């Protein structure tokens, strides 16, 4: 009422701007299987059977369900399917560094095998951070990965054994499988699969080839002796020396990192110190490329003045000048084998520990000493 007793007219309250709701009334929340059922005019069970493809439904019903799925942009809850066992878990590869040529080939082999078996593969890098490795393994466990493949060498100590044993038990409890690829094995009582390659035998072949060509002073540019792969290659080097009755010279055994820069620096330092050597055995092909650069900088010819052997047989090894004699590691086979063993383990068809062979590839970088 107004002051003079008349009735005041009220205007309708203006509409407040708001978000447009979905056609099914779900607002901005993700569509559910119940929304699809309502839209298609069928039961939730019918939608589930239609999407799973494990129960016969009429073509008309299937068409209505799929039209509702498309209209509502419905996405199946993959985690729920994984928990119920209706979807195959992915293969997770955890590498130290995805840019290295050797580890990249392991990942390529694993991805190829996983794809051939209808599995998704996930590739993660730790950058040599143990905490990150712990987090990634836990994450893959929560994601119900069928297998977690740890790739690359490791320091073999009590802490390593404890961490790997914890990984193995935790993954096994979640229905997953730990695979150690190029890593030290664990006791056979633990639920783990190991895929390795013959580091020791490959190094023996490399040094045996140099000794057979007449070299007696061989500069060995190995890796970090605490790393399992580097220790095995050093062991193969010494074994070859003993086989040829050549005394081990400590000053010629120069450890370092497996990088081109390290190979260059160590070779340059050996030349500056006046070390007497007629050949170099490099722990990796990357180290060999650094050594080759240092030798050329010093005016030395390969193989005329110094012979050179690498390890890995990465793709560029054959394209160097001269083409590099090296030890071939079947990196792609490592990845494929790791995935195959992990998945076949589900059917109890595979071994738990496989060692792949290495092979000496003879090219043009070795010659008898002058």
C-alpha positions as a printed NumPy array, in Angstrom:
array([[  0.   ,   0.   ,   0.   ],
       [  1.082,   3.587,  -0.625],
       [  0.534,   6.495,   1.695],
       [ -2.746,   7.394,  -0.117],
       [ -4.104,   3.832,   0.169],
       [ -3.579,   2.788,  -3.438],
       [ -2.019,  -0.53 ,  -4.3  ],
       [  1.468,  -0.322,  -5.683],
       [  2.348,  -2.422,  -8.696],
       [  5.564,  -4.425,  -8.47 ],
       [  7.766,  -5.257, -11.425],
       [  8.887,  -8.84 , -11.833],
       [ 12.335,  -9.511, -10.329],
       [ 14.96 ,  -9.486, -13.069],
       [ 16.463, -12.881, -13.887],
       [ 19.964, -13.4  , -12.651],
       [ 22.477, -14.564, -15.189],
       [ 23.372, -18.179, -14.676],
       [ 25.073, -21.086, -16.36 ],
       [ 23.075, -23.048, -18.846],
       [ 22.229, -26.471, -17.525],
       [ 22.814, -29.655, -19.446],
       [ 19.93 , -31.189, -21.31 ],
       [ 19.764, -34.001, -18.783],
       [ 19.654, -31.666, -15.801],
       [ 23.186, -32.561, -14.713],
       [ 24.389, -28.948, -14.682],
       [ 28.16 , -28.705, -15.03 ],
       [ 28.916, -32.031, -13.39 ],
       [ 30.167, -34.877, -15.617],
       [ 27.448, -37.077, -17.07 ],
       [ 26.92 , -40.395, -15.318],
       [ 25.777, -43.763, -16.536],
       [ 22.408, -43.036, -14.891],
       [ 22.06 , -39.881, -17.023],
       [ 22.686, -41.974, -20.126],
       [ 20.06 , -44.493, -19.036],
       [ 17.46 , -41.76 , -18.507],
       [ 18.267, -40.158, -21.85 ],
       [ 18.071, -43.485, -23.72 ],
       [ 14.995, -44.676, -21.851],
       [ 16.633, -47.887, -20.67 ],
       [ 17.99 , -49.297, -17.406],
       [ 21.457, -48.622, -16.033],
       [ 22.216, -52.326, -16.464],
       [ 21.356, -52.117, -20.161],
       [ 23.711, -49.168, -20.645],
       [ 26.486, -51.05 , -18.848],
       [ 25.957, -54.17 , -20.965],
       [ 25.853, -52.171, -24.174],
       [ 29.114, -50.365, -23.43 ],
       [ 30.866, -53.494, -22.208],
       [ 29.717, -55.499, -25.229],
       [ 29.41 , -58.614, -23.106],
       [ 25.638, -59.109, -23.355],
       [ 23.327, -59.184, -26.405],
       [ 21.097, -56.133, -26.907],
       [ 18.963, -55.181, -29.875],
       [ 20.321, -52.877, -32.532],
       [ 17.614, -50.339, -31.723],
       [ 18.59 , -50.303, -28.053],
       [ 22.274, -50.061, -28.88 ],
       [ 21.584, -47.122, -31.185],
       [ 19.62 , -45.266, -28.478],
       [ 22.322, -45.858, -25.888],
       [ 25.161, -44.736, -28.161],
       [ 23.182, -41.655, -29.234],
       [ 22.713, -40.751, -25.563],
       [ 26.411, -41.318, -24.865],
       [ 27.362, -38.982, -27.704],
       [ 24.771, -36.362, -26.773],
       [ 25.845, -36.264, -23.118],
       [ 29.581, -36.61 , -23.845],
       [ 29.653, -39.498, -21.407],
       [ 33.107, -40.862, -20.558],
       [ 33.517, -44.292, -19.012],
       [ 35.146, -44.275, -15.584],
       [ 38.408, -46.031, -16.455],
       [ 39.491, -46.335, -12.821],
       [ 36.273, -48.097, -11.898],
       [ 36.746, -50.477, -14.807],
       [ 40.317, -51.162, -13.745],
       [ 39.212, -51.942, -10.208],
       [ 36.601, -54.364, -11.517],
       [ 39.15 , -56.06 , -13.76 ],
       [ 37.32 , -55.131, -16.988],
       [ 40.133, -53.073, -18.506],
       [ 43.78 , -53.982, -19.088],
       [ 46.207, -51.884, -17.082],
       [ 48.956, -49.856, -18.791],
       [ 52.665, -50.63 , -18.893],
       [ 54.707, -47.982, -17.066],
       [ 58.358, -47.405, -17.934],
       [ 60.389, -45.464, -15.406],
       [ 63.721, -44.306, -16.842],
       [ 66.483, -42.14 , -15.471],
       [ 66.627, -40.024, -18.629],
       [ 64.429, -40.264, -21.717],
       [ 66.859, -38.321, -23.929],
       [ 69.701, -40.85 , -23.869],
       [ 69.881, -42.913, -27.089],
       [ 70.158, -46.293, -25.367],
       [ 67.305, -45.778, -22.901],
       [ 65.153, -44.281, -25.65 ],
       [ 65.531, -47.523, -27.604],
       [ 64.468, -49.548, -24.561],
       [ 61.351, -47.387, -24.336],
       [ 60.695, -47.82 , -28.066],
       [ 60.861, -51.607, -27.787],
       [ 58.587, -51.642, -24.761],
       [ 56.05 , -49.376, -26.461],
       [ 56.002, -51.564, -29.565],
       [ 55.388, -54.722, -27.547],
       [ 52.744, -53.057, -25.396],
       [ 50.93 , -51.739, -28.479],
       [ 51.033, -55.164, -30.123],
       [ 49.322, -56.557, -27.031],
       [ 46.714, -53.81 , -26.894],
       [ 48.224, -52.049, -23.878],
       [ 48.86 , -48.395, -23.288],
       [ 52.443, -47.528, -22.326],
       [ 53.446, -44.634, -20.074],
       [ 57.012, -43.288, -19.996],
       [ 58.314, -41.359, -16.973],
       [ 61.751, -39.939, -16.108],
       [ 63.319, -39.777, -12.645],
       [ 66.367, -37.617, -13.504],
       [ 68.266, -39.75 , -10.963],
       [ 66.   , -38.539,  -8.148],
       [ 65.168, -41.411,  -5.772],
       [ 62.244, -39.58 ,  -4.224],
       [ 60.76 , -39.027,  -7.652],
       [ 61.202, -42.719,  -8.435],
       [ 59.365, -43.581,  -5.212],
       [ 56.533, -41.224,  -6.144],
       [ 56.258, -42.573,  -9.681],
       [ 56.118, -46.187,  -8.569],
       [ 53.404, -45.326,  -6.036],
       [ 51.47 , -43.372,  -8.67 ],
       [ 51.636, -46.268, -11.128],
       [ 50.455, -48.61 ,  -8.367],
       [ 47.459, -46.354,  -7.778],
       [ 46.81 , -46.258, -11.537],
       [ 46.672, -50.084, -11.56 ],
       [ 49.524, -50.469, -14.044],
       [ 49.928, -54.055, -15.193],
       [ 53.694, -53.669, -14.812],
       [ 56.204, -51.056, -13.723],
       [ 59.486, -51.399, -15.624],
       [ 62.49 , -49.699, -13.998],
       [ 65.17 , -49.119, -16.648],
       [ 68.882, -48.376, -16.2  ],
       [ 71.746, -49.177, -13.869],
       [ 71.684, -48.662, -10.122],
       [ 74.015, -48.543,  -7.158],
       [ 74.045, -52.035,  -5.694],
       [ 73.847, -51.642,  -1.917],
       [ 71.575, -52.519,   0.998],
       [ 69.43 , -49.434,   0.428],
       [ 68.823, -50.504,  -3.181],
       [ 67.752, -53.995,  -2.121],
       [ 65.396, -52.591,   0.527],
       [ 63.744, -50.131,  -1.866],
       [ 63.325, -52.659,  -4.678],
       [ 61.927, -55.258,  -2.27 ],
       [ 59.381, -52.707,  -1.056],
       [ 58.427, -51.849,  -4.646],
       [ 58.043, -55.519,  -5.542],
       [ 55.798, -56.364,  -2.597],
       [ 53.646, -53.229,  -2.918],
       [ 53.076, -53.722,  -6.642],
       [ 52.389, -57.42 ,  -6.238],
       [ 49.778, -56.661,  -3.575],
       [ 48.049, -54.366,  -6.081],
       [ 48.087, -56.997,  -8.817],
       [ 50.972, -55.347, -10.671],
       [ 54.483, -56.567, -11.475],
       [ 57.892, -54.995, -10.899],
       [ 60.326, -55.509, -13.782],
       [ 63.991, -54.578, -13.398],
       [ 65.483, -53.872, -16.816],
       [ 69.271, -53.558, -16.854],
       [ 69.282, -53.42 , -13.053],
       [ 70.76 , -55.751, -10.439],
       [ 68.477, -58.701,  -9.598],
       [ 66.79 , -59.358,  -6.259],
       [ 66.471, -62.588,  -4.266],
       [ 64.309, -65.141,  -6.081],
       [ 61.813, -65.157,  -3.202],
       [ 60.553, -61.694,  -4.198],
       [ 57.824, -61.122,  -6.823],
       [ 59.996, -59.468,  -9.463],
       [ 61.005, -60.055, -13.075],
       [ 64.561, -59.245, -14.214],
       [ 65.652, -58.563, -17.793],
       [ 69.351, -57.871, -18.173],
       [ 72.086, -58.012, -20.801],
       [ 75.613, -59.387, -20.691],
       [ 77.705, -56.37 , -19.718],
       [ 80.611, -58.485, -18.543],
       [ 80.697, -60.643, -21.66 ],
       [ 80.395, -57.64 , -23.961],
       [ 83.327, -55.869, -22.301],
       [ 85.375, -59.063, -22.484],
       [ 84.728, -59.263, -26.245],
       [ 85.766, -55.637, -26.758],
       [ 89.054, -55.899, -24.863],
       [ 89.785, -59.366, -26.233],
       [ 89.486, -57.911, -29.748],
       [ 91.983, -55.159, -28.94 ],
       [ 94.398, -57.578, -27.294],
       [ 94.054, -59.945, -30.234],
       [ 95.084, -57.087, -32.533],
       [ 98.309, -56.729, -30.52 ],
       [ 97.463, -53.901, -28.114],
       [ 98.819, -54.21 , -24.579],
       [ 98.308, -50.686, -23.202],
       [ 94.555, -50.032, -23.325],
       [ 93.046, -46.92 , -21.763],
       [ 89.725, -47.924, -20.182],
       [ 87.201, -45.084, -19.916],
       [ 84.677, -46.825, -17.676],
       [ 81.679, -45.556, -15.754],
       [ 80.914, -44.875, -12.114],
       [ 82.237, -48.013, -10.366],
       [ 79.324, -47.885,  -7.904],
       [ 76.875, -48.479, -10.758],
       [ 76.109, -52.112, -11.495],
       [ 76.585, -51.896, -15.279],
       [ 79.897, -50.044, -14.958],
       [ 81.193, -52.57 , -12.423],
       [ 80.302, -55.442, -14.75 ],
       [ 82.051, -53.826, -17.726],
       [ 85.139, -53.226, -15.614],
       [ 85.05 , -56.882, -14.577],
       [ 84.897, -58.   , -18.213],
       [ 87.812, -55.716, -19.056],
       [ 89.995, -57.217, -16.329],
       [ 88.939, -60.752, -17.218],
       [ 90.157, -60.239, -20.8  ],
       [ 93.487, -58.903, -19.562],
       [ 93.964, -62.007, -17.425],
       [ 93.028, -64.268, -20.32 ],
       [ 95.871, -62.753, -22.359],
       [ 98.342, -62.642, -19.434],
       [ 98.448, -58.842, -19.586],
       [ 99.054, -57.08 , -16.283],
       [ 96.352, -54.712, -15.055],
       [ 97.566, -51.073, -15.056],
       [ 95.647, -48.983, -12.552],
       [ 96.657, -45.69 , -14.192],
       [ 94.872, -46.803, -17.4  ],
       [ 91.578, -47.495, -15.623],
       [ 89.893, -44.074, -15.54 ],
       [ 86.273, -44.005, -14.293],
       [ 83.805, -41.222, -15.037],
       [ 80.344, -40.471, -16.334],
       [ 78.923, -41.966, -19.519],
       [ 78.867, -38.699, -21.492],
       [ 80.623, -37.275, -24.528],
       [ 82.111, -34.434, -22.462],
       [ 83.537, -36.891, -19.946],
       [ 85.089, -38.998, -22.714],
       [ 86.713, -35.902, -24.187],
       [ 88.023, -34.627, -20.846],
       [ 89.41 , -37.955, -19.683],
       [ 91.18 , -38.622, -22.983],
       [ 92.611, -35.125, -23.077],
       [ 93.873, -35.502, -19.487],
       [ 95.462, -38.873, -20.275],
       [ 97.305, -37.348, -23.227],
       [ 98.397, -34.353, -21.153],
       [ 99.773, -36.67 , -18.461],
       [101.771, -38.542, -21.087],
       [100.099, -41.897, -20.403],
       [101.347, -44.606, -22.709],
       [ 98.466, -46.309, -24.539],
       [ 97.776, -47.513, -28.079],
       [ 94.04 , -48.185, -27.748],
       [ 90.962, -46.951, -25.89 ],
       [ 88.032, -48.997, -24.673],
       [ 85.196, -46.53 , -24.022],
       [ 82.406, -47.566, -21.652],
       [ 79.749, -46.217, -24.054],
       [ 79.603, -44.95 , -27.62 ],
       [ 78.949, -41.44 , -26.294],
       [ 82.211, -41.624, -24.337],
       [ 83.912, -42.904, -27.502],
       [ 82.789, -39.849, -29.496],
       [ 84.354, -37.592, -26.876],
       [ 87.567, -39.604, -26.93 ],
       [ 87.649, -39.4  , -30.726],
       [ 87.346, -35.599, -30.584],
       [ 90.212, -35.326, -28.071],
       [ 92.471, -37.588, -30.132],
       [ 91.858, -35.578, -33.291],
       [ 92.441, -32.344, -31.419],
       [ 95.836, -33.748, -30.429],
       [ 96.636, -34.572, -34.05 ],
       [ 96.256, -38.33 , -33.598],
       [ 94.65 , -40.592, -36.17 ],
       [ 92.099, -43.306, -35.42 ],
       [ 92.947, -46.096, -35.969],
       [ 96.376, -45.227, -37.352],
       [ 97.781, -43.961, -34.043],
       [ 95.169, -45.081, -31.512],
       [ 92.494, -47.754, -31.866],
       [ 89.059, -47.164, -30.371],
       [ 86.192, -49.438, -29.268],
       [ 82.842, -48.358, -27.827],
       [ 79.877, -50.019, -26.152],
       [ 76.142, -49.843, -27.056],
       [ 76.097, -49.632, -30.889],
       [ 73.78 , -46.647, -30.954],
       [ 72.649, -45.628, -34.477],
       [ 75.35 , -43.008, -35.086],
       [ 78.219, -45.434, -34.319],
       [ 78.28 , -46.741, -37.885],
       [ 78.253, -43.187, -39.284],
       [ 81.367, -41.968, -37.459],
       [ 84.65 , -41.597, -39.333],
       [ 86.036, -44.144, -38.964],
       [ 82.965, -46.332, -38.336],
       [ 83.152, -47.382, -34.704],
       [ 83.855, -50.917, -33.6  ],
       [ 81.57 , -51.434, -30.636],
       [ 79.526, -53.859, -28.556],
       [ 75.918, -54.13 , -29.647],
       [ 73.367, -54.145, -26.835],
       [ 69.862, -55.277, -27.901],
       [ 68.132, -52.325, -26.26 ],
       [ 64.838, -52.611, -28.144],
       [ 64.752, -56.341, -27.389],
       [ 65.24 , -55.469, -23.726],
       [ 62.112, -53.321, -23.78 ],
       [ 60.08 , -55.869, -25.707],
       [ 61.208, -58.715, -23.462],
       [ 60.423, -56.755, -20.305],
       [ 56.825, -56.191, -21.417],
       [ 56.388, -59.731, -22.725],
       [ 57.629, -61.343, -19.52 ],
       [ 55.532, -59.048, -17.338],
       [ 52.318, -59.81 , -19.215],
       [ 52.966, -63.491, -19.742],
       [ 53.718, -63.728, -16.056],
       [ 49.989, -63.162, -15.556],
       [ 49.478, -66.579, -17.158],
       [ 52.552, -68.112, -15.504],
       [ 54.201, -68.681, -18.878],
       [ 57.447, -66.736, -18.52 ],
       [ 60.771, -66.931, -16.713],
       [ 61.572, -64.483, -13.93 ],
       [ 65.169, -63.759, -14.948],
       [ 66.441, -63.437, -18.517],
       [ 69.882, -62.252, -19.662],
       [ 70.186, -61.18 , -23.309],
       [ 73.484, -61.593, -25.121],
       [ 75.674, -58.787, -26.462],
       [ 77.672, -58.873, -29.688],
       [ 80.912, -57.308, -30.861],
       [ 80.42 , -55.385, -34.111],
       [ 83.74 , -54.995, -35.935],
       [ 84.11 , -51.896, -38.112],
       [ 87.073, -49.653, -39.005],
       [ 88.284, -48.114, -35.722],
       [ 90.748, -50.843, -34.686],
       [ 94.171, -51.612, -36.178],
       [ 97.293, -53.342, -34.918],
       [ 99.68 , -50.927, -33.142],
       [102.638, -49.53 , -35.027]])
